Amino acid sequence: MSDVCLDAARRVCEVAAGGSLLPGTSEVEVEARGVEAVLAVRLDVAEVERRAGEDVPPLLDMGVLESLLHLPAGLPVPVASLTARERARLRRCPKGVLERSDGHVMRRLVRPLDVDVVVVRTARPVRSALLRAGRFGAYAASVVWLDDCADSTELLVMEAGVYGLGVVRTRADEAPQLLVAPRPSSRFGHTSAGWLFAEQVYAQLLGASRGLLPTR
């Protein structure tokens, strides 16, 4: 990883989010979707602690997540009301995801976290930074962080605006400057693709000692 200063990254996330982040937000540096990025995340503390206590792994099966979305969390649903495809998918669930009793099934699993802002850092206003940040635009407000950049940024800012990406520039001893605000994204946030993204980030956090998740 790039050993980014998370305090500086938090200030960038705050500027990109309009001046402040939601309570309970933490900044983490992860590699997601093949890109090193800083994410502003909010944990569902109860769910994370439940998973840690019951040793529930991240769920990275898109088909299973899609079927789980059709089940209300915490409410029993008759198994007979499910399609054959849904029943087959739900049989792939690991422990701690579902509770079965008396011909009913109840979803216990919920998202472990929400990602509000994704920041991709670069020292130059190059199009590849836009492409990297654009990989997250469907799931969260996505931002290119121009860190101590002295080059002209007009073209990058124009192109970022076209794609709904934000651009924040930082310089030594100066407050972060918002060059263009990111477009809030909800295109896939509440779909199985958005849930899978959250699970992938959660898996990254589990695989590293970041002091953010509870230990078993």
Disulfide bonds with the S-S distance in Angstrom:
none
